[in-house]
Amino acid sequence: MSLERAEGLYDLGRYEQAAAALGTHLASHPDDAAAWTLLARSLRGTKNTQGCLHAADQALRLDPGNVTALVVRSEQLAALGHYAAAEWSAREAVRLAPQRWGTHATVAEVLAKGGPWQVTEAYEVARHTVTLAPEEPYAHFLVGLTAQRLKRTDVAAQAYRTALRLDPEHTAARHNLAILDLHHRRRGGWTRAAEGFADVSALDPEDQDGRYNLEVMAWNTVAFARWVAILAFGVAVITKAVAEDSGAVALAVGLPVFALVWIAWGWWVRRRVPPRLRGPLLRLAVRCPPVVWMAGAVGLLAAVGVAVVALPGLPAAFLGVAVVPSAWAVFLTYWISRSVLKRRKP
């Protein structure tokens, strides 16, 4: 009865309770290889790596041909960095069950964590996995993952799209496709990346990678604005200098140019950020200290620029008192906030 209950709990994703029920069952049936295998899978779900390995080893001691136990053992050894042992277990699973696509997928997973030549083999194994299971999203995801590591970005993107066609809620494929969109600078890539990361966060509230990548995108946008602030400030200084000789004419030209610099930046940001993400991204940005710090430093320099261009009567001493600290604030805040942002990475 405990075994049946454990199977039901495992199917519901209640891994800790399943492991507890299996402990009760194994206390009276210590030679049940199937129960040890299910315990290994349950402990994998609870992130108990050592317990999972022990249970898998027990299952294999009782049944050396237990393919599922070999696969679980391989996955846990790879998680610990024991790639040679993990590869052996995965290849043994393939030898015992060459018709099962999951055994080939495990080999591809392990090899993908190795050196370049191993990743090349992983890619070929992943492609073979797709021939065995063309309707399995994870098989296509593995092709995308290995192709991405081999810098075959077009192949990777197509594989991720296929995985998403088969399973629209495949968050890993959506996340990796967003990474490709972000880093390979295709037209509209930034916008698609933002949508992808936002979708990942919506599909999996516990996902930290998608949220972090959105924070990085928000920070990069604000950090880029420092150049806009510097450009606008240059316009303000030139306008102030020329206004001392030509007066109103310089202001009539300088003020619109100053405003146009910031309007152009605002239009560029608005064009990049999809309407449905503007509110969520803003809320995320204001809760991310590095983004807030960078925005504050840029805003301070922008405010000084406004004062210089809009108040031509300001004394020259103002430039030394306000401008130099503002410029240094932008410089220092850039590096400090960048460092803090990196430490927020999951």
C-alpha positions, 0 to 999 in steps of 0.5 A: 500500500505504501508503494502505491501511495508513493507512486501517486504522490510522485505523480503529483510532484509531492516528492518529499512525501513520496520519499517518506512513503517509500522509506516505510515500504523499503523498511519491510521490503529492502530488496524491492528494486523498483521501490529503490528506483522510485526513491531515487527519482523522488530524491532527485525531485527534492534536490537530495543528490547524495540520497538519490545516488545511494538509492540508485546504486541500491536499485542497480545492486538488486537489478543491474539492468535497471535502465531508469536507475542508470539514467537517474544515476547519470544525471546526478553524477553529472550534477556533481561534476563526475562526468566520466562516471555519468557518461558511463552510466548513460552509455550503459543505459543506451546499450541496454535500451537503444530504442528508448529516446530518453537514454540517448537524451541522457548521453547528450546531456552529459556530453554537452557539459564537456569539451568542444569535441564532446559537445560536437558528439552531443549534438549528433546524439541529440539529432539522433534522439529527435529521429527516435522521438520527433514529437518530444519537445525535450529532444528538440531542446537538446538539439538547440542547446548543443547547437547553441554551444557550437555557435550554430545559432540558426540551427539552435533557434529553429530547434527551440522554436520546434520545441515551443511549437510542441510545448508552448510552456517549455520555459527552458526553450523560451529562455534560451531563444530569448538569449539568442535574440538578445545577443545576436542583434537581429532586427527586433531581437531586443523586443523579442528577448524581453517578451521571451524573458517575461513569458518565462517569468509568467510561466514559472514564478519561481524562475530567477533567470528570466527575471534577472535577464530583464533586470540586466536589460533594464539596467543596460537601457538606463546605462546607455542613457548616460551617453544621452545625458552627456550628449545633452549636457554638451549641447547645454554647455555649448548653448550657454557659451554661445548665448553669452555673445548671441543671447536669445538666438543661441537659446532658440536653437540650443533649447530645442536641440537639448529637448530633441536629444531626450525626446529621441532617446525616449522614442527609442526606448518606447519603440523597443519595449512592447506596450504590454511590458512597459508597466511590468518592466517599470515595476521590476526596474524600481525594485532593482537597486542597481537600476535605480542607482544608475537612473538616479545618477543619469537623472542628476546629470540630466537635471544639471544640463536642464539648469545650464541650458534653461538658466543662462544667467547661472554663474560659471562657478556653478559648472564646477560645483554641480557638473563635476560631481554629477559627472563623477557620480555617473562614472562611479555609479556605472561601475558600482551598480554593474558590480552589484547587478552581477552579484544578483545573478542566480 
